[in-house]
Amino acid sequence: MGFLVHPEGAVSIPDAAYRFCWHEPGAHVILAGTGDPGHLQVNAESLNRPDLPFEDRARLNALFGRVDDVVGN
């Protein structure tokens, strides 16, 4: 997943995950569990960033597009 972290993309893998989920059609709530105020701040910052670049989303969809269940298939 390191390909997601680059100057035009995500700042970290968790940042990429939050942004991917937040900008997924039909997603209205993204749950983030943490007991660390610093982590909560970083997570909130991710949700305020724009969608991942098209190329990154396309690569994620190519890798995981066939998964149709939360436990995989």
C-alpha positions in Angstrom: 0.0 0.0 0.0 3.1 2.2 0.0 2.2 3.5 -3.4 -0.6 5.6 -1.8 1.9 7.8 0.1 3.3 10.5 -2.2 3.2 14.3 -2.5 0.0 14.4 -4.5 -1.6 11.5 -2.6 -2.0 10.4 1.0 0.3 11.4 3.9 0.1 7.9 5.4 -1.7 4.6 4.9 -4.3 5.4 7.6 -4.9 8.8 5.8 -5.4 6.9 2.5 -7.9 4.5 4.2 -10.0 7.3 5.7 -10.0 9.3 2.5 -10.8 6.2 0.4 -13.8 5.3 2.6 -15.0 8.9 3.1 -15.2 9.5 -0.7 -16.7 6.2 -1.5 -20.2 6.6 -3.0 -22.9 5.8 -0.5 -20.6 6.3 2.6 -22.2 8.6 5.0 -20.4 7.7 8.3 -16.8 6.7 8.9 -16.1 5.3 12.3 -12.8 5.9 13.9 -12.0 4.3 17.3 -9.2 5.7 19.3 -8.4 6.7 22.8 -5.6 9.1 21.8 -6.6 12.7 21.2 -3.7 13.1 18.8 -4.9 10.2 16.7 -8.4 11.6 16.6 -7.0 15.0 15.4 -5.0 13.2 12.6 -8.1 11.2 11.6 -10.3 14.3 11.4 -7.7 16.0 9.2 -7.8 13.1 6.8 -11.6 13.5 6.5 -11.1 17.1 5.5 -8.7 16.3 2.7 -9.9 15.7 -0.9 -10.4 12.3 -2.5 -7.4 10.3 -3.4 -5.9 10.9 -6.9 -7.8 9.0 -9.6 -4.8 6.8 -10.3 -4.6 5.7 -6.7 -8.3 4.9 -6.5 -8.1 3.0 -9.8 -5.2 0.9 -8.5 -7.1 0.2 -5.2 -10.2 -0.8 -7.2 -8.1 -3.1 -9.4 -6.6 -4.7 -6.3 -9.8 -5.0 -4.2 -12.7 -4.4 -6.6 -13.8 -8.0 -6.5 -14.2 -8.0 -2.7 -17.9 -7.9 -2.0 -18.1 -8.8 1.7 -16.5 -7.3 4.8 -14.7 -10.6 5.3 -13.5 -10.9 1.7 -14.4 -13.5 -0.9 
